[in-house]
Each structure stands twice: as C-alpha cells, then as structure tokens.
Amino acid sequence: MGQDLIKRRQQIMDRADRALTAAWPERKGESYVHEMCSAVKELEAIAAQMRAEGFDLVEQSRTYRHLGSVYADLAPALGKEMLVKAKAAYQAAETLLEGQSDELERAKLNFNFANTLRQIDPNDIEQLQESKQRLLDARAYFAMSAPQYLAQVDAALQSVESLLKIAPLANAVKQNTVDMGALEKELAAGGKVSEIAEKAHEVMKRGGGVAGMVGRLQTIIDTLPDDQTQSEKLAELQKQMQDLTKQVLGNKKMTPEEKQVWSLLAQRLKSEVGVGNVSQDRAETLSGVLEEFGRAMSGNEKDDVEALRAKLQRMREFIDSKFEMTHYLSHGIKRPPAGSRAAELVELNWQLRRYLLEEMNRPEKGEEEGKEALDLNMRASRIDRRIYEAEADNTRAMTVEKEELRPLALAVWNYSARMYSMPAQPIWHSAKVSVDTNAVFYSGPSKGKTSIAAVCRRSGLEIMSAPRGESYAGARWKQLQQAVTAVFDLRVTDGPDLASVTYELGIALTIGKPIVVLVSEDQAMPFDVDIDPVALTAGPEDDAALVSSIDRSVVWTYPRPRENASLKTLEYILSMYQRPQQNVCVDQTLRMLAELRKAPDSLAITRTLVKFFDYLNDGETMLIRPHWSPVYPDENNLRLFHVMPFRPKWADEVAAITRQISESAGVIYVRGDEVKEPNVIRSIWEEIARATHVLVDLTGFNANVALELGIAHTLGRKVLMVGQEKTVDLLFPSIQKLRVQSYDKKRLEETLGKEVREFL
C-alpha cells in the first residue's frame, strides 16, 4: 500500500512537470491551471492519507515539498496567495523532517523553500536573508554530494543577492516618496510653511539625500547581472527615484546673489558663442543646464549650516544627473576626427574623468581624498585639451598619451586602490619598484608574443624582455610590479605550460595589476576570475580587439569595494606593530596611523602606510592592492587551506587523510569546494588570505591550483607544495628552485601524511 502511494505521487508530479514544461515560462492558461490545481488536490489527499496511516516521516515531508512546488508554480496564474500557500506547505515539510537523517531531502527542501521566500515580497529584507541562508545551506550539501544541482543554486543565490541590494533602497525611496507626498498635502491644506520645510529637509537628508540614493542605485545597477538590470522592479525603482527628485527639488526662487552669478555665467556663455568657442547647439544645451542648476541652487534660506548643506545636496543631485554632458568638454576646439588616435584617447580619458567626477560628487570623503580627486580631475581636463589639439596627428597624440595620459591613468589607479591596501610578505624580495607606464608584462606561448608585441608598439607600449642572467622567478616578480598592465595568453596546452601562465596571473591579481586575458575562439576559461577574456579568432579583427583591450586595461580602476577595508588594514597594522618602536620614524608613523582612527580618510591611511613600510624596510613586508578586499588570518586559530584538483579519483582520499591529520593537530581544515560563497574566485581568495597554512597539490598541474599557488606565494602564506609521481620533474620555471615534496597515492600515510604532520 505504501509503495502505491509513492508511485501515485510520482505520477502526479510527472503530469505536473509536463504541464509546467508546456506552459513555460509564462505558466498561465486554462489547461495549465486545471492540471496544476488537480495536482494540488491529489497531493493534499495523499498527504492526509499518509498522515492517517502513520507513514514514514521523510516521505510525508517529501509530499508536502512537492505540494509547495506546485503551489509556487501556480503563482504566475493565480497570484501571490499561491506563494503563501507554498510557504505553509514547506513549513509542514520542515516540521516533519526534524530529527530525520535524510540530508539530500533537507537540501532540496531548503532550495525550494528559499525560491518561494524570495518571490513573496522582494522588499522584505528579513525574508530575503532567510532565503539566502537556506540556499547557502543547500549549496554546502550539494557541493559535497550532489554537484549537479550547484548551477541552479548559484543562479538563485545571485538573484537573492541582487534583491538584497535593491530592497533597502526601494524601501527608503518608497518611504521618502510617501513622506514627501504627505508634506505636499499638508502644505496644500494650509500647514505652517516653516515647519513643513524643516520636515522636508529631514526627508531630503535620509540615506545621503537623493544624490546619495541615486549613487547607491547606480552602484546596484553596475553590479547586477545583465539579465537582472532589465527587471520590472528595477525600472519601477528608477521611476520612483526620478519622481522623488522632482518632489525634493521643487520650484524655488533664486536669491539676488545667485541671480547675479547666473547672469555672469549666461553673459560668459554668450561671449563664448560670439567668438566661436562654443557652437550654437552646445550653447542651447548649456543654457538649459544653467537654468536647471539655478533651480537646484535657488531658495530663500538663511545662510546657516543647514541651508548650506541643503544647497550642497541639491548641487550634488544636479551634477550627478549631468555627468554625461561633460563627456566632450568645450575647449573651443573641434573634436578629433573619428578613427584618429586622438579620438580614441578622448574616450579613454573620459573613463578616468568620469570616475573622478563620481568620486568628487561622492559624500563623506576625507579631506585628502577630496583634494586628490579634484587635482586629478583638473589634470585630466588639461590633458583632454592637449588631446583635442593633436587633432588628426597620430604622432602628436601618441606623445600626449605616453607623456601625460598614461601617468595620469597610473595616478588615478593608485587613487582608486586606496581602499584595497594590505600588507604582504611575498616569497620574493620586496624592494620598492616603480611602474614604467610604457611597459607591458606578457605571460604565455612565445608564438603569441610576437604579434602582441607588434600591436603594443603601435600604441607606444613595449613587451618586457625575457629575464637573463638573474633569478627567473625574482626577475618575473620585479617585471610584474614594473608593468603598467599585464597580458596573459591562455592559448596553451594543459599541463605545466598553462600552469606557468596561471601562476603568474595569480600573482598579478594579488598585487592588483590591470589585466588582459587572451583565449582562443570557443575556448572556455579554466577558472572564474571575474575578468572577461578576449577571444581571438586568428583573423584580421584580432589586432583591433587587442588594441581595445590593452587600452581599456591601462585606464582600469578598482570598483568601489563592499566595505572600506582601509580601516580594517589600519587596525591590523596597529595590532601587529606595537609602540614604542626602536626606529623613531617607524614609531612616529604608527602614532600617525593611530590618530587617523579619529577622522578616517582612506587616502591618508594608505599614504601613511606607504611611509610606514618604507621606514620599516625589512626586505620582507610590502603594501599590495589586491583585486579583492583585504582579509586577514584569525590569530587565535590555525587554519589549513587545501589547494588541489577535485575531480580525480584520488582527490577525496588525499583530502580525507589531510583533514584527519589537521583536525588531530587542532588545525581547521578547508578544501576549496567546501566554501559557501557563490563567487568562486573571491571565496578562494578569502580562504587563502585567512589561512595560516596552505597545502598545494601540483599533481597534473591544474590551472586553478597554479593560480591559487600564485596568490599564496604573493601573500607570503606558509606553503607546502606536494605532487605525485613525476610532478617534481615537470615544474615550470617560476617554481623550479622551490621545494616540492613527492608522495605516493598508494602509501599516503607514510608519504603525504608524514609531510603534512611536519608542515603543521
């Protein structure tokens, strides 16, 4: 009888799946709704019968999970009430599963439950956080026992992460819009103007004001996957932001002083048109801008602190909406002709200028941050004029590029890196090396180097020569630091040659070098490094693709991090180096760092850290700027991160003995496929940075393993390299001089086990 119920349940779900497939993705229509509603009734009947007969609890739970899934799939046709019913079914399933040992069923339930929670109310942050946690729990199990489900879980996690970014802002916009609407009604009803104005100011200041919220919205849009930037929810939020901006700015009158300023600006604009420095079309556009800016800055407020803040806020809002207008500046010179090098340089310089404009307009900057952004922006504007003056003269444009644009790009890169600084102790000498803004580091097959070098020369760049007469590994390390950008050609066969390239890629990522990755057409990346590769076809279009990618890498800037890690680094340094220090300069720099706690300024912190390590000058420690936010080991816990390929048959046995030895020694053991973070490369980075010990298995020269070894060596983590059979005989040049221990997979305890015990 019991098997009959299970068989009947399966038949119901097969019918429901066929109906779902036929109606996908709309999940609507009379026949679809009829079939799914029939499935609901039958599953409810089976659940009742199982309950009455005291059926196996796991099977009862599974029935309720199926019921929840059918309810959830009815939501597009019958509304969100179905999602609420699905949630109730999943809760019943979870209650029945308590105390049971079926972890696969628990993981599937968590996945289905999470998918429903994220749909019920996309603005309910608590519910979204529960959804994320359930997905992470499901992922942890699937990663070990059912990897075929990982793609689905990761897609759902990405969706929840996006909703969690949008939800706080959507809630704030909604509340602010409601409050501004209420104040408008209060004003229309004859309310006291001064009180209403005060309340309006309070609404305007929330969340950094409209400019702050617009900035957050743009950050969210920039970090969302392409398919989610088209969502109805995001479009609705953008419209709400526009409406709120209109409500906040309103229509106010200008003070006499402001009228005078705008009159002078208008006169200046008119005179510029008269002498031909500004076209008539451009003048009309700028006149409109002046009018809008005037409305934003007008008002009859007294010149107290609050009034000035309100005006500053309106200024920020206005500037934020007009960034694109400054793309092509009015230098009184025609724009360079299309196809010229100068025209290309105008676009590259705009990438730097736009970043600086956004930074200048960002609130809550430190004093040094603000000054540097302003200075760099003025410098970029001057360079923009010089590029315009080059017109169609490519030789003149290249001179500006080499002498001014690339040094500016390096300065902007340094500025953008201020929140990523962290100390490291690379295995190579840490002497300070200056960047050559015309040098390119290349790693890859020699046959690809020639064509790439020719492309670089056309832009006035030079591929660095192969090291001679010195330590190969040390020379390559020095070259990577010197280069303005680095090209990694992955068009090589698997094995030591590919591992050699990805090892150096790991180093470049860890020091924050701008990067270009090359692959063959239809070649998949061997790992996820959050870098879009350049696919080369061996056709005539390759040169243009290479020029474009190298150009963009030279003006690359760090994205704004999830958190300001400069404060974390500051505290880490102060905990590692105690005062007083025998070296007076080191001691006084520590004092300066401690004082920066009072008024944190990321640029001031970074500049002081640079001085600190210059004075420390221990030949081991240096400041790096990784592609990811800094992470530090927990000084109270030893932690071993095991870097190895996961697919070979021997992998699990090797991991098991290493885990056993680690845990018996009181060391936390982590393998790369056990981490819960959906962003693979960031999770790997965090585990290596957090580790006190890193065990690297080079057997087979896996590309991922080599990349992670490059990260570990650059950070200076304690590393043990091992490999089976002939691994030691095939080491690539950068690690040939380093110690690699051989082990026998048939005698793990005596070989690998012995090395791991000594290592710990």
N, C-alpha and C positions, 0 to 999 in steps of 0.2 A: 504493500500500500504506500509506504514511504517513497519508494523509488518512482511510483506512478505520479505522485505529487511533484517530484523534482522534474520528471520528464515533461509533465504538463506545463510546468513553469517555463521550461526551456522552449517549448513550442510557442508559448505566448510571446516570449521575448524575441524569438526568431521572426514572428509575424510583425511585431512592433519595429524591429530593425529594418525589415523590408519596407514597411510604410515610411519609416524615417528616411531611408535612402531615396525613396521615390519622391519625397517632398522636400528634400534638402536643396538649398539652405533655408528657404522661406519657412518651412514647417507649418504650412497652413493648407486650407482646403477641406471640403466636406468629408471626402473619403478618408483623408489623413486623421481628422479629428475623430471620426467614427471609430476607426481602427484603434487609435490610442486610448480612447475612452473605454472601449471594450476590454483592452488590456488592463486598464486600471481596475475595472470591476472584477475581472478574473483573478488578478493578483491579490486584491483585497480578500476575496473568498478563500484563496489558498492560504494566505496569512492567518485568517481566522481559523481555518481547519487545522493548520499546523499548531497553532496556539492551543486549541482544544485537545489535541492528541498528545500534547507534551513533546512535540517534535524536537529534534536536535537544534540547539540554540543558534549555532552558526548558520544552519540552513534557514531558520526563521529570519535571522538578520539579513541573509542574502536576499530573501524575498522582499523585505522592506527596502533594501537598497535598490533592487530592480524597480519597485513601485515608485521610489523617489525619482529615479531616472526618467520614467515615463511621464510623471507629473511635470518634471522640469522641461521635457521636450514639448509639452503642451502649452507652455507659457507664451510662445510667439502667437499662437492662435487664440488662446483664451485669457491671456493677461497674467499679471504678476501674482495673482491669487494662487496660480498653479505652483509658483516657486515657493510660496509659503507652505503649501501642502507637501511639496517635495522636502522642505526642511524638516517638517514634522515626521515624515517617513524616515528620513536619515537619522533623526534623533532616536526614533524607536529602534532602528537597526543598531545604533551605537549602544543603547542600553542593553540589548540582547547580547551584544558581543563582549561586554565587560567580563573580564576573567577568563575569556577563551584564548586559545593559543594560535589561532589562525591569523598570522601576521599579513599574509597576502590579502585576505579579505578585508582586514583592517585598513591596509594601504589603499585598496580600491575604494572603500567607503570614504576615506579621507579625501581622496581625489574628487569623487562625485559630489560629496558634501561641499567641498571648497568651491567647486564650479557653480553651485547653486547660490552660495553665500555671496559671491562676487557679483551676481546678477540682481539680487533682491533690491539693493539700494547702493548704487555706485558712490554715494556720498557718505555712507555710514563707515567711518574710519575703523571703529572697533570691529565691525563685522568683516571688513576687508583684511584687517590684521589677523583675525581668526582664520580667514580663508588662506592667507599666506602661510601661516603656521601649519595648517593641515596639509598644504601642498609640500612644504618642506619635509614634514614627517613622512608623507607618502614617497617623496623622492629618495629619502635616505634608505628606505627599504628596497625600492625598485633598483637603485644603483647597485645594490649587492645581489639581489635575487631575481629581478625581472627587468633588465635594462631596455627591453623592447618598449616599455611604457615611458621612458625618460623624455622623449621628444614631446609627447603630449603634456607631460607635467611642466616641462620648461616653458612651453608656449603659454600655458595657463599662468605660470608664475610671472612671466613677463607682462601679461595682461593685468594681473593684480598689482604688480609694482607700478605700472602706469597709472592705474586708478588711484593708488595711494598717493602718487604725486599730485594728481589733479584734485582729489577730494577736498583737502584743506582749503585750497584756493577757491574752489567752487562754492564751498560753504561760506567763506569770507565774502566773496562777491555777492552771493545771494543775500546775506545779512546786511551788507552795506547798501545794496540796492533797495531793500525793504526799508531800511532806516532813512535813507535819503528821500524816498517816496513819502514816508510819513512826515518828514520835516517840510516837504513841499506842501502837503495838505494842511499842516499846522500853520504855515505862512499864509496860505490862501484863506484860512479861517480867521485871520487877524491876529495871529500869535505875535508875541513880542520879538521884534527883529533881532535885537542883540543876543537874546537867549538862544534863538534858533541858529544864529550864525555861530555861536560858541559850540553848540551841539554838532553843527555841520563840520566844523574844524576837527572835532574829535573823531567823527566818522572818516574824514579825509586822512587822518594820521594812521589809522589802523593798518597793520601789515606793511608799513613803509609807504602808505598812501597809494594812490592809483599807479604812480610810476613804479613803486616797489612791487605791486601786484602784477603789473604788465611785465616787468622784468622777470618775475617768477614764472609767469605764464609762458614767456618766450623761452626760458630755460627748459621748462617742461616740454614744449613743442620740439626744441632742439634735441632732446634726449629720448623722445618717443620713437618707437619703430615706425617706418613709413606707413604701414597699414593702419596704425592707430592714430596718426595725425589727421586722418580723414573721418574720424568718428563724429557722430552727431553730438555727442556730449561735449567734445572739444569745440566744435563750431558754436554750440549754444553758449559755452563759457566765453568765447571770444566776443560774441554779440553782447553779452551781459557786461563785459569789460568796457566795450565802446559806449554802451548806454550809461554806465556808471560815470565814465569820464565826462560825458556831456552834463550829467547832473551835478557833478562836483565843480566843474569849471564855471558853468552858468554864463551869464552875460553881465559883466560888471563894467563900470566906467573907470577910465584912467585918471590918475592924479595929474595935476598940472606939470609936475616934474617929468612924469613918464611921457606925457604928450610931447614935451619938448624933445626928449630923447628920440621918440619915434619920428618927429618932424625932421630932425637932423639926419636920421637914417634914411628916410624917404628922399631927402634932398641929395644925399650921397649916392643913392641908387640912381636917381635921375641923371646926375652928372656922369656917372659911370656909363650909362646908356649913351649919353651925348658924345663921349669920346670913343665909343665903340668897344669898351672893355667888357660890356655885358650885352648880350643880344636882347632884342625886344621880347622874345618869347620867355627867355630866362628872367627878364625884369618883371614880367607879369606874374610869373610864378613866385618870385621873391617878394613882390608886393603883397601877394596873398599870404605868404608866410609871415611877413611883418604884421599884418592885420591880426592873424591868428595868435601870434606871440604877444601882441599888445593886449588882446582879450585875456590871455592867460595871466599876464602880469598886472592887469588893472585892478583897481579896488580903492576903497577909501579907508583902509585900515590905518590905524596909528602905527608908527614905526617902532613897535615894540618887538621883542624877540619872537613872539608867537606869529605876528604878522609877517616878519621876515621869513620865518620858516615856511609859512603858508605860501608865500610868493616863490620861494626856492622850490617847493614841492611842485607848484604849477609849472615852473620853468623846466624842471626835470621831466614832467609829464609831456610837455610840449616837445622838448628836444628828443625824447625817446621815440616820439612818433615821426620825427623828421630826419632820422639818421640817413635814410637812403638819399635824401636830397643833397647830402654832402659828398656823394659818390664822385661826382665830377665837379671839382672846385672851379670857381670863376677867377682864373688867373689873368684874364684879358688876353689869352692866347687860345687859338683853336686847339681842339683835342687832337692828339697824334692820329695819323691816318690808320684805318683798320689794316691789320696784317703787319704793321711795323712792330719792332721790338719795344718801342716806347709805349705803344697801345697796350701791349701785354704787361709792361711794368706798371702802368697806371692801375690795372686790375689787381696786380699783386700787392701794390702799395695800399690799395683800398682794403684788402684783407687786414692789414696791420692797423690802418686808420680806424676801421670800423670797430675792431677790438678795443682800441684805445678810447674811442668815443663812448663805448658801452662802459668801460671802466671809469671814465671820468664822470659819467652820469650815475654810477652806482653809489647809493648812500652808504654811510657807515664805513668809509675808508679811513685809514690812518693818515696822518699828516704827510709822511714821506711817500706813501702810496699815491696820494692825490697829486703832489708836486711832480713826481716822476711821470705819471700818466699825462699830465699837462705838458711837461717838457718834451716827452716823446712825441706827443701829438703835434706840437709846433714844429718839431724837427721833420716829422712825416709830411707836413704841409709844405715845408720848404723844398723837400726832395720831390714832392709831387710837381711843383712848379718847374724844377730842373728837368724832370722827365718830359713835361709838356714842351719845354724849349728844345728838346732834342728832335722833336717832330719826326720826320722820316729817316733821320740819320741814325742808322743802327749802330755804327761805331761809337757815336757820341752817347747813345742810350746805354750801351754796354759799359762805358766809362762810369756813368752815373750809377749803374747797377752794382758794379764792383766796388766803387769808392764810397758810395753812400747808402744804397738801398739794402745791401746785404749786412753791413754793420748795423744799420737800424733794425733789421729783422732779428739779428742776434740780441740786441738790447731789449727788444720787445719780448723775445723768447725768455730772456733772463727775468724780466718783469713778471711775465705770466707764470713763471716757475716758482714764484715766491712762497706759495702755499704748499709746495711739494718737497721742500728740502728735508733731508735726513742724513745722519752720519752713517758711514760705512767703512769697513776695513777690508778692501779688496785684497786678493792674494798677490796682486802685483804692486809695485811701488806706487805710492800715492802722491808723488810730486805734482805740484800745480802745473797745468798745461794750458796754454792759451789757444783759443779757437782760431783757425785760419778760415776766414769767411769765403774763400775760393776753393777749399779742398773738400773732396768727396771720398768717403770711405766705401770700398767695394768688397763684398764677400760673395763668392760664387765661382762658377767654372771659368777658366781662363778664356775660353772661346767666346763667352758673352761679354767679357771685359772690354774687348777692342771696340765693339760697336757702341757700348755705353760711354766709353771714354770719348769717342768722336762726337756723340751727342752733347756731352758735357762741355767740350771745348767750344762748341758753337755759342754757349752761354757764358764763356769765360771761366768755366769751372775745370778743375783738374782732378782726375782719379789719382789717389795716392799710390806711390810705387810699392812693390813688394819689399818687405824688410830684408836688409842684407847686413851681414857682419855683426849682428846683435841677437839677443834672445828673441825668438819669433813671437812667443806669447806676450812678452813685455812690450815689444815694438808694436804689435797689433793693438794692444790696450792703449798705448800712447796715441796711436793714429786715430782710434775711435774718439778719444777725447778732443783731438785737434780738429776733426772734420766738422764742417758746417751741417752736413747731412750724411746719411748712410744708406747705401743701396744693397739689398740682399736678394740675390738671384737664386731662387729655389728650383731652377730648371736643371736639377742634377739627379742622378740615380739615388735610390735609397742606400742607406749604409753610412760609412764614415764620411763620405764627401758631403752628403746632406747634413749630417750631424755637425760637421765643422761649421757650416753656414748658420745653422740654427743656434749653435752655441754662442756665436758672436752676436746673433740677433738678440739673444737673452741678455747679453752684456749691454747692448745698445738701449734696450728697453729699460734696463735698470738705471742707467745714467741719464735717461730722458732724451736721448738723441732723436732728432727728426728722422723719419724712416720711410724708405720706399721698398716695397716687397714686389718682386717680379715672379710671375708664374707663366707656364705655357698655356695656350688656349685650351680650355676644358680641364685644366689641371686643378684639382681641389687643394686647398690649403691643408697641410698636415696637422694644423692645430688652430685654435681660436685665439688670435692676438688683438682683436678689435681694430685691425688695420685692413682696409680694402686693398687687395693686391692689384697690380697692373697686369692684365692678361695680354701677353704678346703673341702675335699670330705669325711672325716671320714674314710679314707683309710690309708694304710701304707706309702703312699708318703707324707702325711701331715707333718711329722716331718722334712723331708728334705726341704720342702717348707718353713717351719717356720724358720729353721736354716739359710737358704739362705737369707730370707727377713730381719731377725733381723741383720745378719752380714752386709748386704748392708746398713741398716739404720744407723749403728754405724759409717760407713765411708762416710755418706752422706755430701755433701757440697752444699751450696747455688748456684744456677745458676747465671751467670752474669746478673745483672738487666738491664732493658731497659735504665735506666739512673742512674748516680751516685748520689744516694739520700743522701749521707753523706753531700753534700754541702747544700741540702735543709734543712736537720736537723740542720746543723750548723747555718744557718740563722734564723731558727725558734727559737732555743735556745737563740740566741743573741737578738731576738725581745722580747722574754718572760722575760728575766732576764737582767735588765739594771744595768750598773755600775754607781756609786760605790756601792758595797755590804758591809754590816756591817761585815760579816765574811771575813777576809782577804784572806783565802785560796780560797773561792768561787770567790771573786773579781779577784784574780790573775789568776785563771783558766779561767775566762771569758776573761781576757786580752789575754791569750794564744790562746783561741779559735778565737778571733778576728784577731790575727796575722796569723792564718792558712788560712785566706782568700787569702793571698798573694801567697802562694805556696801550694795549696790544696793537701793533702795526706790523703786518706780515712782512713788508719790505724792510722795515727797520730791524726786525728779528733776523731775517735772512742775511742782511748785510753785516750784522754783528756776529752772526755765526761764522760767516766767511772770515772775518777778522780773528775770531777765536781759534779756528783751525789753522790759520796762517801762523799765529803765535804759538800754538801747540806744537806744530811742526814735528810730529813724532814719526813721520815716514810711513805710518800705517793708516791713520784715520783721515778721511776726507769727507766733504759735503757732496752728496749726489742729489739729483732731482728725478726720481723715477717717473715712469708714465702713470703710476698709480699712487694713491695716497699712502704716506708712511705708516708702517705697522712695526711694533717692537715686541721682542720676547717678554714673557712674564718671568721676572727674575726669581719668582718663587716656584716655578715649575719647569722641569726639564721636559723637552718635547722633541721627539724624533719624527721627521717627515721623510717618508719613503718614496723616492722618485724611481719609477720603474714602469715598463710596459705592462698593461693589464691583460692583454688578450692571450699571450702564450699559455700553454697548459701548465707550465711550471710556476707561473706567477703567484697563484694562490698559496702554493706550498711554501714558497720563499717568503711571502708576506706573513704567513702563519707563524713560522719559526722566529721571524724578526719581531713580530708582535709579542710573542711569548717571552723572548729574552728582554725586550724593552720593559714590559709591564712587571716582570720579576725584578727588574732593577729600579722600579719606581719611576720610569720614564713614560710619558704619554706617547702613544704610537698613533700616527695618522698616515693613511695612504691617500693618494690624490683623488681616487674615485669615491672617497667616503665623505667629502666635504659637501655641505648643503647649499652653498652659494651657487645660484644658477649661472652666474657669469664665470665661466671656467677659468680663464686666464687670471682674473682678479682673485679667485679663490686660491689658485696655485700660488700667486704672489703673496697673499696674506699668510698662507701656511708656511712658506719658506722664510718669510720675514719674521714670523712668530717662533720659528723653530730654533732650538739651541743646537741640534744635531740634524744633519741631512745625509741620508744614505742614498747613493745614486747607483743604480744598476745599469751599466752600459751595454749589457748583452744585446746584440742585434743593432746597436747604435740607433735607437729610436729617436726621431726628430724632436718629439716633445721632451724626452729625457734630456737631450743635449741642451735644449733651450732653458730648461729649469736648472741645469747644472751651471749655465752661464749666469743666471740670476743669483744662485747660491754663492758662486765664486766672487761675484761683484760685491755682494753684501758682506762677504767675509765670514759666512757661517762655517761652523766646524763640519767638514765634509769627508765622508768615506766613500771612495769610488770602488766599485766591485764589478766583476764580469765573469761569465762562464767561458770555458774552453779557450779559444784563440783571441779573445777580446783584446788582451794586452798587446798582441802583435799588430793590431789594426788601428791603434789610436791615431786620431788626426793631430796635425802639427801643434795646435794650441795647448794640448794636454799631454803631449808625448813625454815631457820631462817630469810629469807628476806621477805619484804613486797610485797604481790601480791594483787591487788585490783580486787574484783569481779564486774562484770557488767551483766545487763540483756539485752539480744538482743532485747527484746520486748519494753524496755524503755531506748533506747540508749542515748537520750538527757539528762535524769535525772541521769543516772548512769555513763556510759563511758564518756559522754560529760563533766560532772562535773569534773571527774578525769583529763581529758586532759587539761581543762582550768587551773586547779590548777597547773598542771605539767609545763605548759608553762609560 
